Amino acid sequence: MNPATVQELIWAGVLVALAAFWPMMSNGYWLGIGVDVMMYTALATSWMLFSGPTHYISLASAAFFGVGGFVVGSGMSDYDASFWSMLALSAVIGGVLAALIGLATLRLSGVYFVIFTLGLAEMIRNLVSWVQNNFLGSRGLYVLTEFTDAHLYWMLLVTAGCVYLLGWIISRSRLGFALRIIGGDETVARHVGINTAMAKVILFTTTGVFGAIVGAIIAPRWSYIEPNQVFSPQLSFFVVIMALLGGSGRLWGPVVGVIPFLLIWNWVDSNFPNQSILVLGVAFLVIVYFLPHGFVGRIEQLRARARGR
């Protein structure tokens, strides 16, 4: 095994261990920021597992996240189920949903895939709202636990660590190699004997599983679950922006994009609430015109130029 890859995994483990101390050093606002950072790190990194090597831009993150939150809310509110059993069920349902979507849609590519995944998330949100309004007799669900923000932070940190470890393993496997060929040229991948549909479905399913897990973990933080909240399309755009801003070429790239974007977004949203949506537009422009490969890609380009001198 390449020593550089082992060193990368060791550094990731050290950073996870250091991050675990954050709840002991902060509280209130900054602990809440930490929870948000862990939530989006897990979501953006799981998004990278599929979209990074294949270059398929998925806007379905809100669908899987919402499924996780809704399953936990429904189970605990209507059936008095335990949080942990609903967390496990969320992962299963998220994975099954992602597999079904993948089998039905991953033959699409480019802008068609982007539009479909966004429409899918909106369809699920409206379907859940319709079911609640017409059959459940209530619009929201209560999730009451004894978890604090610190507990949720640690659960999300473990989830993000698991996503990274899985991505590290996949990137060095035959599946990861196949996905990189698909990202380069899917036609070539099919000609050399790669089952492109199966490879894409496997990774897309993994994204669905982790998206649902994150949604389930966050549910106790909100206490009251409402479809428009957990299925918010804004979340899908946030995940894509953070991943691309950090850099989709490296598995740890999303972390570089999550922290600055969240800090800027929270500051603008607090001080200029009517202008917060402008941050999304500016972020897209920065990515397209100035950082097409993200912060990580830009840093690597500068290092390559320095070595060339």
N, C-alpha and C positions, 0 to 999 in steps of 0.2 A: 504494500500500500504506500502511496506517495506520502512522504513525511509532511509535505505542505498541507495535505488534506487532513491529516491527523492533527496538525497544529491548529487548523481552522476549527475543528471540532472541540479541541481543548479550550481555545479562546471563547467559544460559544458557551461551554460549560462554566467557565469562570465568570462570564458576564451574567449568566442566569443566577449563579450563586450570589453575586454582588447585588443584583436586582432584587433578590429575596429580602434584603434588609430595608428596602424603601419604606414599607409600612411602619417600621420601627423608628424611622427618622423623620416622618412627616405625618400630618393629619389634616383633616378638613379639606381645603381646596386642593392642596398639592397631592394628597392621597387620592382624591377624586381624579386628578389629572393622570396619576399613575395607573388607575384602573382603566381609564380611556386609552392610554398608551398600550397597555397590555392587550386590551380588547382588539384594537385595530392592528396591533402587531401580529396577533394570532390570525385575524381575518386576512390581512394583506399577505402574510407568508403562505397561508393555505391557498390563497388566490394564485400566488406565484407558482405553486406546485404544478398547476395545470397551464396557466396562461403564460408563465415565463418561458418555458421551452417551446410551446406550440405557437405562441403569438396570437392565440385566440383571446380577444378581449371580452370577458364575461361580465355582465352586469346583473348576475343572478344572486350575488352575495346576500342581498336583502331577503330573498325568498328563503334561503336556507336558514339564515339568522332568525327570521320571523317564525319559521316552523319550530325551531328550538324553543323560542320564548312562548309561543302559543301552546305547544304540547305541555310544557311545564305548568303554565297558567291554567290550562284546562284540567290537567290531571290533579293538581293540588287544590284547585278551587271547586271543581265539580265532583271529584271522586276521592278526595282526601288522601291522595297517593303521596308517597315520600318523594322528596326532591331528587334523591339519587336514582330511584327507579325511573323517574321521568327524564332525568338526564340521559340515562342509557337508552330509553325509548326514543328520545329526540335524535340521538346519533343514528339509530337504526332507520328511523323515518327519513331523516335528512339524506342518508346514503341511498335508500331505495328511490327517493324522489329524484336525486341527482342521476342515478343510473338510468331511470326511465327517461328523464329529459335528455341525457346523453345519447341513448339509443335512438331517440326520435329526432334529434336536432344536430348532432355533431357532423352530419354530412354537409351542413351549411358552413360557410366560411365568410371572412371579411365582415363587411357592414351588416350583412344579413344575420349573422350570428349575434352581433352586438344588439341589433334591434330586437331580435327574438328574445334574448335573455332579459332585456329590460321589460318587454311586454309580458313575459312570463311572470316576473316578480309582481307586476301590477295586477295581472289576472288572479294570482293567488291571494293577494291582499284583498281584492274586491270579493273573491269567492268566500274567504273567511268572514269578512264583514257581513255578507249576505246570509251565510249560515247562522251567524250569531244573532242577527236581527230577526230572522224568520223562525229559527228552531230552538235557540238556546235561551231566548227571553232576556238577554242582557248584552250589553255592548263591550264590557270589559271583564277581566278576570283578575282575581287577587292572588298574589304570591307572597305569603307571609312566612318568613323564616327568621332564624336568629343570626344569620350571616351578617357580618359587618363588611365594610369596604375592604378591610385588610384580608378577610377570608376570600372575597371575590378576586382580589388582586393576586393572591397566591394560586388560586385555582386557574386563573387566566395565564399566569406565568408558567405553570406546569403545562397547560395546553399549548402555549406558544413554543415551549421547549420541545414538546413531543412533535409538533408540526415541523420544527426545524430539523430534528433528528431524523424523522421520516424522509424529509426532503433530501437530507444529506445522503441517506442510504439509497434512495431512488436515483439520485443524480449520478451515482457510481455503479448503477446496475444496468442490465441490458434494456430494461424498460426506459430508464433515463436516456440512454443512448438512442433508442428508437424515437423518443419524443423530440430529441434535438434534430434528428433527421427530418421528422415531420415538420418541425418549425422552419427548417431550411427549404425544403421542397417536398410537399406531401406526395406529389406524383412520383418522385424518385423513391420515396419511402415505400410506396406500394409496389413499385417495380422490383425492389430488392427483397421483397417477401415479407415486409412488416405488416402485421394486421393493424392498420392505423386506427380503425374504428374501435377495436378492443382496447388498445393502448390509451386512447383519448377518454373512453368511458371509465376506465379504471381510475385515472387521475382526476377526472371530473367528479366521480363518486367520492373520492377522498376529500375534495374541496367541500362537497355537500355535507359530509360527516362532521368535519371540523367547524363549518359555519353553523350548523345546528347546535353543536356542543357549546360554542361561544354564546349563541343566543339563549340557550338554557341557563348558562351560568349568570348571565347579566339579568335575567328575569327577576330574581329576588331584589336586585338593586332598585328596580322601578316599582316593585310592589303591586302596581296596577297595570295589567297588560291590555293594550288596546291595539287592534290591527294596524291602524294608521301609524302607530308608534314603532312597532317591531318590524313592519314591512316597509319602512320608509325608503323610497328610492334614493334619498340623499346618502344613505349608508353605502349603497353600491358604488356611487360616484366617489365617495371618500376613499373607499378601499382601492379603487383603480388609481386615483390620483396619488395616494400615498405610496403605492407600490411602484408606479412609474417615476415619481419624483425621486425616490430613493435610488432606483435602478433595478430593472428586471433581469439584469444579467447575473446577479448574485443573489443567493438565497437570503442573505442577511441584509440585502438592499432595502427592503421595506422599513426596517427600523430607522434608517437614516432619513426616510421621508415622513414617517409617522410623527416623530417628536416635533420638528419645526413646524409642520403643517398644523398640528393640533394647537400648539402654542399661539400661532398667528391667528387661527380661526377663533379660538376662545377670546383672545384679546379684542379682535374686531367685533365679534358677536356681543361682547359685554359693553364695549364703548360706542359702537356704531351698528346697532342691530339691523337697521334698514339696509346696510351695505354689506352684510355678511356674505350674501350670495355672490358678491363681486369677487370674493376670494377664490371661489371655484373657477370663475372665468380666467382670472389672472394666473391661477395655478396651471390650467390647461395651456395657456399661451406660453408660460415659462417652459413647460415640458416640451412643447412642439418646437419652439424657436431657439431656445437656449440650452435645454438639457434633454435632448431626445433619448439619451441613454441614462438619464438620471444623475444624481450627485456622484454615485459610485463610478459610473462610466466616465464622467468628466474627470474625476480624480485619477483614474487609471490612464486616461489619455494624457494628462499632464505628466504623470510619472514616466510614461513611454517616451514623451518628448524630452524629458530631462535625461533619460538614459541615452537617447540618441545623440545628445550633445557630447 
